[in-house]
Amino acid sequence: MGFTRRKLIGKILLTVFMSGFAVSMLLPFAWMISASFKPDNHVFNVPIDWIPKAPTLENYVKVWASSVPFYKFFLNSIKVTLWCVIGEVCTSALAGYAFSKIKFRGREFIFWLYVSTLIFPGQMMLIPRFVLFRLTGIYNTHWTLILPGMFTAFGTFMLRQFFSTIPVELSESAKIDGANHFTVFTKIVLPLSLAAVSALVIFQFVASWNDFEAPLVYLRTRELATIPLGLSFFRDENSSSYGAIMAASVCSLVPIFAVFLAFQKQFVAGIATSGMKE
């Protein structure tokens, strides 16, 4: 009884601690939403007014109707992110299928050589890519953001590990009936892997949507800027109007929450099952 009671108390304390930790993580978002409805002179009030006394939509009007083309930043982010997500899902799914279901010489060596590129930080590739983009003539275009996002070792690794959990007997039975690799991939493997694909969609969407370094280095025209870079322009133009910046940040989070809610069940299933089998 004593051990059971101590175990129960431990679970309660752990639950309380994790709940408090979760709430502390949400406080900055709550403050950002609250500040977006306040005039600038009330944003940094101490103590914090979590519920604005006189809420206003002025900041949101300022964001969408100001001289800063925030709507262009928003559309640019959607364009770049959608292309990156579609490209990565296609390339990672095809490569993952090849590495998991097609036997060829050097398969394991090539796969782990490709995956080993994950040890290099993304910042290390900024200058080589900058030189390459200048030589190929695509510098200061959205292709500098789209092309690198279409090919990722993480996506290939994730889907390859998931595809490896699908019984080989399914594909072998289809091949006996005359199906080729592309038919097996589209009719059998891919429909059974929607959970992992959905998780990959969320990962890539968030990474592309929040990317700041690449647009900062590769883009020089304000009209081409995405939201993370566009927020800095907005701040300069509005003399650090923090209420407007918070409103713009809230608007930028809406697509992320929408995508996560749309793929929530698949996301959880994909995280639980990916990488369980070599």
Protein Blocks (a to p, Z undefined) as FASTA:
>chain_A
ZZmmmmmmmmmmmmmmmmmmmmmmmmmmmmmmmmmmpcfklmmgccddfbafbdcfklmm
mmmmmmblfklmmmmmmmmmmmmmmmmmmmmmmmmmmmmmmccehklmmmmmmmmmmmpc
fklmmmmmmmmmmmnopgoiaklmmmmmmpcfklmmmmmmmmmmpcfklmmmmmmnopaf
klmmmmmmmmmmmmmmmmmmmmmmmmmmmpmklmmmmpcbfklpcfklmmmmmmmmnoop
aklmmmmmmmmmmmmmmmmmmmmmmmmmmmmmgokaZZ
